[in-house]
């Protein structure tokens, strides 16, 4: 299932692009279009998560296959990405919930923060993808813990 990481990375990038479009739309006062685009961004992120979680459950994660000299840097970067992605997901759920409950004043405060976290999540996610599947041959496909720690 080598294509799954490419597909899931596509959906997280699509999600970030849609968030950027949504941000632009709301800055122009187009609330209805903003809502549709942001819901599409959330759906794209959910599709990413379903693909990623399914792959992790059924086949495992790919460990870093690049040079040993940079493995520690990759691991630190990966842990940073995981923390960022988890934080971004929580912020995303809260931000979307605030909007759907029409708590717009809080939504306006947290939305820009959520967007910035999400952009960095997407950027670091693409970097992880490139390091695992493009720049270097992927290592062993194994459990999440083994893939992160390289054991």
C-alpha positions as CSV (number, residue, x, y, z in Angstrom):
1,X,0.0,0.0,0.0
2,X,2.8,2.4,-0.9
3,X,0.4,4.9,-2.4
4,X,-1.5,5.5,0.9
5,X,1.1,7.9,2.4
6,X,1.0,9.9,-0.8
7,X,-2.8,10.0,-0.7
8,X,-3.0,10.9,2.9
9,X,-0.3,13.7,2.5
10,X,-2.4,15.1,-0.4
11,X,-5.4,15.4,1.9
12,X,-3.6,17.2,4.6
13,X,-2.1,19.6,2.1
14,X,-5.5,20.1,0.6
15,X,-6.9,20.8,4.0
16,X,-4.3,23.5,4.6
17,X,-5.0,25.1,1.2
18,X,-8.7,25.1,2.0
19,X,-8.0,26.7,5.4
20,X,-6.0,29.5,3.6
21,X,-8.8,30.0,1.2
22,X,-11.3,30.1,4.0
23,X,-9.2,32.7,5.9
24,X,-9.1,34.8,2.7
25,X,-12.9,34.5,2.3
26,X,-13.7,35.6,5.8
27,X,-11.3,38.5,5.5
28,X,-13.5,39.6,2.5
29,X,-16.7,39.2,4.6
30,X,-17.9,36.1,2.7
31,X,-19.1,34.2,5.7
32,X,-21.2,31.6,3.9
33,X,-18.4,30.7,1.5
34,X,-16.0,30.7,4.4
35,X,-18.1,28.1,6.2
36,X,-18.4,25.8,3.2
37,X,-14.6,25.9,2.6
38,X,-13.7,25.4,6.2
39,X,-16.1,22.4,6.5
40,X,-14.4,21.0,3.3
41,X,-11.0,21.6,5.0
42,X,-12.2,19.6,8.1
43,X,-13.5,16.8,5.9
44,X,-10.2,16.7,4.1
45,X,-8.4,16.5,7.4
46,X,-10.7,13.7,8.5
47,X,-10.0,11.8,5.3
48,X,-6.3,12.2,6.0
49,X,-6.8,10.8,9.5
50,X,-8.9,7.8,8.4
51,X,-6.2,6.8,5.9
52,X,-3.4,7.4,8.3
53,X,-5.0,5.6,11.2
54,X,-6.1,2.7,9.0
55,X,-2.6,2.3,7.6
56,X,-1.1,2.5,11.1
57,X,-3.5,-0.1,12.4
58,X,-3.3,-2.6,9.5
59,X,0.2,-2.2,8.2
60,X,2.2,-0.2,10.8
61,X,4.3,2.9,10.3
62,X,7.5,3.3,8.2
63,X,10.6,3.9,10.2
64,X,13.3,6.3,8.9
65,X,15.5,4.6,6.3
66,X,18.0,7.5,5.8
67,X,21.5,7.8,7.0
68,X,22.1,7.0,10.7
69,X,23.9,10.4,11.1
70,X,20.6,12.3,10.7
71,X,18.3,9.8,12.3
72,X,18.3,11.6,15.6
73,X,17.3,14.9,13.9
74,X,14.6,13.2,12.0
75,X,13.2,11.7,15.2
76,X,13.2,15.0,17.0
77,X,11.5,16.6,14.0
78,X,8.9,13.7,13.9
79,X,8.1,14.1,17.6
80,X,7.7,17.9,17.0
81,X,5.4,17.2,14.1
82,X,3.3,14.7,16.1
83,X,2.9,17.2,18.9
84,X,2.0,19.9,16.4
85,X,-0.5,17.7,14.6
86,X,-2.2,16.6,17.8
87,X,-2.4,20.2,19.0
88,X,-3.7,21.3,15.6
89,X,-6.4,18.6,15.6
90,X,-7.6,19.6,19.1
91,X,-7.6,23.3,18.1
92,X,-9.4,22.4,14.9
93,X,-12.2,20.5,16.7
94,X,-12.6,23.4,19.2
95,X,-12.6,26.0,16.5
96,X,-15.1,24.2,14.3
97,X,-17.4,23.4,17.3
98,X,-17.4,27.1,18.3
99,X,-18.4,28.1,14.7
100,X,-21.1,25.5,14.5
101,X,-22.5,26.6,17.9
102,X,-22.4,30.1,16.6
103,X,-20.0,31.3,19.3
104,X,-18.4,33.6,16.7
105,X,-16.6,35.9,19.1
106,X,-14.5,33.0,20.5
107,X,-14.3,31.4,17.1
108,X,-12.7,34.7,15.7
109,X,-10.1,34.7,18.5
110,X,-9.0,31.0,18.2
111,X,-9.5,30.6,14.4
112,X,-6.3,32.4,13.3
113,X,-4.2,30.5,15.9
114,X,-5.7,27.3,14.7
115,X,-5.0,28.1,11.1
116,X,-1.3,28.9,11.8
117,X,-0.9,25.7,13.7
118,X,-2.5,23.8,10.9
119,X,-0.3,25.4,8.3
120,X,2.8,24.3,10.2
121,X,1.3,20.8,10.7
122,X,0.9,20.5,7.0
123,X,4.3,21.8,6.2
124,X,6.0,19.5,8.7
125,X,3.8,16.6,7.5
126,X,5.0,17.1,4.0
127,X,8.6,17.2,5.2
128,X,8.1,13.9,7.1
129,X,6.6,12.4,3.9
130,X,9.6,13.6,1.8
131,X,12.1,12.3,4.3
132,X,10.4,8.9,4.5
133,X,9.4,8.3,0.9
134,X,11.1,10.6,-1.5
135,X,14.6,11.7,-0.3
136,X,15.4,8.3,1.3
137,X,14.1,4.8,1.0
138,X,11.7,4.0,3.7
139,X,12.9,1.8,6.5
140,X,11.0,-1.1,8.0
141,X,7.2,-0.9,8.3
142,X,6.5,-1.6,12.0
143,X,4.5,-0.4,15.0
144,X,4.3,3.3,15.7
145,X,6.5,3.1,18.8
146,X,9.2,1.1,17.0
147,X,9.0,3.5,14.0
148,X,9.5,6.6,16.2
149,X,12.2,5.2,18.5
150,X,13.9,3.1,15.8
151,X,14.1,0.0,18.0
